[in-house]
Amino acid sequence: MSLGSKNSEKKTQTEEEIRGLESYIRDFWKFLPLPVCYISPANTILDIDEIFSDFSNYQPNEIIGEDLGKLFAESKKTEEFKKEILKKEMVLNRELVFLTKDKKEIPVSISAMQRKDEKRNFIGYFFSLTDISESKKFQERLEKEIEKKTEDLKEKIDQLEKMNKIMTGRELKMVELKDEIKRLKEGLEK
Amino acid sequence: MINKEELENLMKIKGEVKGVVFQTDGKYVLEKEGEQGFKKLEKRVKELGFPIDYKTGSALDLHPIGLRIISLFLIKDTFNWSDEEIRNMGYIAPSTSFMVKLLMKFFVSFKKFMNEVPRYWKKHYTIGELETVKLDDETKDAILHLKGVKIHPLFCLYLEGYYERMYQFIVGKKGECRETKCIFKGDPYHEYVLRLKK
């Protein structure tokens, strides 16, 4: 086989592999069952998956190009997160409040992973979030229930303490009376 | 009204373009005109005999550059869009482009991206040279020159929208792009001026 035809075969093979990769990336991005986006080092949203679009109510062209901060209600916490992902390769399970396009607030848990180029330079990060509103509601209900039960218990303890005081008072009184009876008996005998 | 002969003449322009441009065209049409509009476009393209695949074509395959402008013409004509709508199509393209996702490592900073602009152009087109001739990292002003590309003024407008959006991706703020020199107006190159919106 000539060098020319070897190169041509290699080129065709490479093109096929690239097409395969393109197809893989596209299918994988479409499959992702979590809201995921890709963020630039300047914290600009560069890509979102379909689930993210459904979750946020933003169409891709409405949110791609915007700052990540637009998606969250707590600016201070968001800035802290942005600083954190610059330093760490992975940030997991930070709680924030997500703002949808129609300004609905949803508590979420966010995670992120850095991407680096072949020279290990930071070139952006993947970012995903999970809706924790149900678990938050459950947690709040649980906390309220615990609070109520604690209140009930405290009441019961107070009542028991009162009863105990009364009983102890009676006991002491009885001892006092017994002593007096004894004294009186001794007096009578004399 | 479109003249088929004019379109076929465009196929004679030398040079190639990556299939990604048709993907972004297709996505824009689907968004604006819905599934029915998209099918109308596909049908028209097929009837005229141009091999443009808006749905299943690979982003990385090369196609005659004439098809790029033919796609813009056919879309504009089919839906009776204004030139401004085509410019907007260019503006939206980066947000749906597979190539932009592949080339995200260029988006690290304003300075890096503007220096990588020639490579970025070459990833899409086999003709022409795009270069940054002015770059101010403080004010974020920049000027691009595109040489060796004479396709159609509609394409110049599309690129104006495209560069404006790319600029906004990089600087993270609203910006504007204006073509201040054009080969079709007798200038030696196309000049695009980029700056932050005041």
Interface residues (C-beta under 8 A of the other chain):
Chain A: E15 I18 R19 E22 I25 R26 Y38 S40 P41 A42 N43 T44 L46 D47 Q59 P60 N61 I64 G65 D67 R115 D117 N121 F122 I123 G124
Chain B: E31 S58 A59 L60 D61 I92 P94 S95 T96 F98 V100 K101 M104 K105 F107 V108 S109 R165 Q168 F169 I170 V171 G172
